[in-house]
Amino acid sequence: MRTSLILNNPHLCNNNKSVVGYTLIELLISLAVIALIASVSVPFFSPVINSYQVKSAAQDITDSLKLSRQQAMMENTDTVFILNVESFTYQSSNMPQTLTVPDETDIKLVTAASEIIDENIGGIRFFHDGSSTGGNITLSFNNKQYNINVNWLTGHIAMTTAMNDSMN
């Protein structure tokens, strides 16, 4: 008697042939189409991602310069921010680690002659009173340009953004 109750239960035994759902082939084809679209669209996002990385690097350099200036004033000593335009790295004398800029970036450094270490490495020195040797760091990627200016008299650091149509 129990067996007949189980077999006659409509929730457990469905004799309907119209089952709603997707076949394994339909799911695999859908996944293949999604994978194809994703693989084709990724290269289109690469320049956007690189642009944001360069903007982030420009902001990080600005912050590192400001930190170097603050450390010089707080510790009543000189600090030096070093930029290597060949290896895309920068470091402050008060930072133990060396940080990097994306390789696709065009970097230019204008600084005082006394702060040039060699043709690819230069620095900006901050003095205990907040002043500096001054300089300008330019990061460029595609048609976007970030200028970081360090005022020699006041040591004030400012970042500006510009579009440059003549750049590739």
N, C-alpha and C positions, 0 to 999 in steps of 0.2 A: 504494500500500500504506500509506503513511503517512496518507493521508486517511481511509482506512477505520478506522485505529486511533484517530484523533481522534474520529470520529463514533460509534464504538462505546464510547468511554470514558464510563462512567456519571456521572462527576463533571462532565464538560463538557457533556454533552447530556442534559438531564433531560426525559423525555417524560411524567412524572407530571403530572397536572392539579391535584392537591391541593397547593397551595403554602401554607405557613404564613406569616401576616403580617397587617398591617392595611392597609386601603385608605386613600387620601388623604382621603376623606370622613370616615372614622372618626377619623382623626388631627385633622382640622380641628374636628370636633364636640367632641372631647375637650379641645382647646385652648380652644375657646369656653366650655365649661363651667368650666374652671379659671379663665379670665379673669373670668367672671361671679362666681364665688365670691370671688375675690380683691378685686374691686371692691366687693362688698357688705360684706366683712369689714373693710376698712380703716377705715371710720368708727368701728367698735367698738373699735379699738386706739388711736385718737387720744387719748382721755382718759388712757389708761395712759401713753402716750408723754409727754404734757404733764406728768403727775404726776412722772415721772422727771426731766424737764427742770427742774421747779421744785425738786425735791430736790437735783439737781446744782447749781443756782444757789445754793441755801442753803448747800451745802457750800463752793462757790467763794467766797461772801461771807465765810464763817467763816475760810477759809484766807487770804483777802486781809486780813482784820482781824488775824489772827495775824502775818502777814508785816509789816504796818504797825507793829505793836507791837515786833516783833523789830528792825526797821530803826531805830526810834526809840531803842531801847536800845543797839544796836551803834554808831550814828553819833552818839549823845549829843545828839540834837536832837528836835524835835517832828515828828510826821507826822500827817496828817489823812486819814481815810477819808471820801469824799464820796458820798452817795447821793441820786439824783434819783428821787423816787417817781412823777413824771409821765412822764418819758421812759424809765423802767425801766432806768437805767444807774447804774453805780457806778465809782469810781476812787479809788485811793490816791495820795497825793502822791509816793510812790516808784515808782509804775507809770506807764509812758508811755501805755499804752492804756486806753481806756474799755471796760468790759465791760457786757454786757446781761443782763437777766432776761427770761424769756418774758412776752410782752404780756398773757397771760391771768391773770397773777399779781396778787393784791392785796397791795400793799406798804405797811407802816406803819413809821414811824421815830419813836422817842422819844429825844430827845437833850437835852443842856444848851442853855439859851437862847442862850448865847454861841456855839454852833456852828450855829445856824439861819441859813442864808444868805437864803432866802426861803420862801414857804409850801410849796414843793415840793422844796426842796434843803436838806439838812442834813448834818452831819458828826459824826464821833467822833474826837477828838484823843487821840493817845498821846504821853506825855511821856517824857523820857530815862530816868526811873527805872522805867518799865514801867506806871505808873499812867495813868489816862485820864480824860476827861470823862464817860465812861460812856454807856450808852444801850441801847436795845433795838430790834432790827429784826425785824419779823414778815412772813413771806411766807406767803400763803394761796392755795390752789387747791383747788376743790371742797370737800371736807370735811377736807382735810389742812392742817395749819398747822405752820410751822417758826419757832421763836423763837430768835433769836440774841441772847444777853445779854452785855453788856460791863460788867464790874464797874468802877466808877469808882475804887475805892481800889487794887485789885490789878491792874487791867487784864486780869484773866482773862476769856477768851472761851469761851462754851459754847453749843452748839446743842442744843435739845430739840425733839421732835416731839410733836404733839398732834392728836387727832381732834376736830373741832368739828361736832356734829350740827346746829347752828342755821345753819350756812353752806350756801349752794347749791353 
